[in-house]
Amino acid sequence: MVTECLLKKTFFLHYEWILLASGLLLMATLNPATHSGTLCLFHNIGIEFCPGCGLGRSVGYLFRGEFAASLQMHPGGVLAVIIIFSRIGQIFYRNHKYKQT
């Protein structure tokens, strides 16, 4: 019973930041110049317009320091990275406050 409660508490405190950091790391390590398969639902069902197309490649270019290419690929890439880092910071702050109580 105690182990189950500890497991739930640990999962609650860490699952979101781990998923966000993993996604950011994946986007940062993929080569944005290659166009391998896509996970885009819109593209897979045949719709040409997708508001998020290029976002992952934009983040990849951003982490490589190619800011112009990042903005050209998708203007929201920089904003997405800022939001994700901000959310991870909020989670760490929440966890720090939670452990103090």
N, C-alpha and C positions, 0 to 999 in steps of 0.2 A: 504493500500500500504506500509506504513512504517512498519507495523507488519510483512508483508510478507517478506520484505527485511531483517528485524532483524532475522526472523526465518531462512532464507536461510544462513545468516552470521553465526548464532549460530551453525547450522547444519554443515557448512563447517569447522568451527573451532574445533568441538568436536567429530564428528561421528567416525573418524578413531581411535583415542586413546581409545574411549569407547569400540569399537568392539575388539580392540587388548587386552585391559585390561580384558574385559569380557571373551574372549577366554582363556587367560592365567589363570584367576581365575577358570574357569571351569576345565581346565586341572589339576590345582593344587589341587582342592578339590575332584576330582574323585578318587576312590580307584583303584590304578593301578593293584592290585592283582586280582581283579575280571575281568572276560572277558564277560561283557554283550555285547549287540548288537554293531555292528560296522557301521560307516558312510563311510567306505572306498569303493570307487567306484570300484576299482580293485577287491577287495574281493567279493563284491556283484554281479559282473558279471562273477565270476569264475576264475579270473586270480590269480594264487598263489603268484607271486612276486609283491610286492609293495614297492617302495623306502621309503615311509613314515610310513610303519607299525611299530608300537611301539613308535612313536614319542610322542604321547599324554601320554602314560604310562611312558615314560622316563621323561617327565616334572613332572608328578605326583610324581615319585620317587625322583626327584631332590628337589622338594619342601618339601619332608619329610626328607631330609637329607641323603638319601640312594644313595650316589654318585656311588658306584660300580654297584648297580642294575640299576641305570639310564643309565650308559654307556653301560652296557650289553644289555639293552632293545633297545637302539638306540643311537649310538655315537653322533648324531646331536642334541640331546635334549638340552644339555648345550649351544650349539651354537644358537639354536632357541630362548632360553630364553634371551640370551645376545642380539640378534638381535631385539627381540620384545621390551625389555626394552630400547634399544638404539633408536628405532623408536619412542616410546612414549616420550622419552626425547627430540628428535628432534621436535616433534609436540608441546610440551609445550614451547620449545624455540621459535618456529615460532609464536605461539599464543601470547607469551609475546612481541615479536618484533612487531607483527601486532597491538596489542592494544596500543602500544606506539606511533604509527603514526596517 
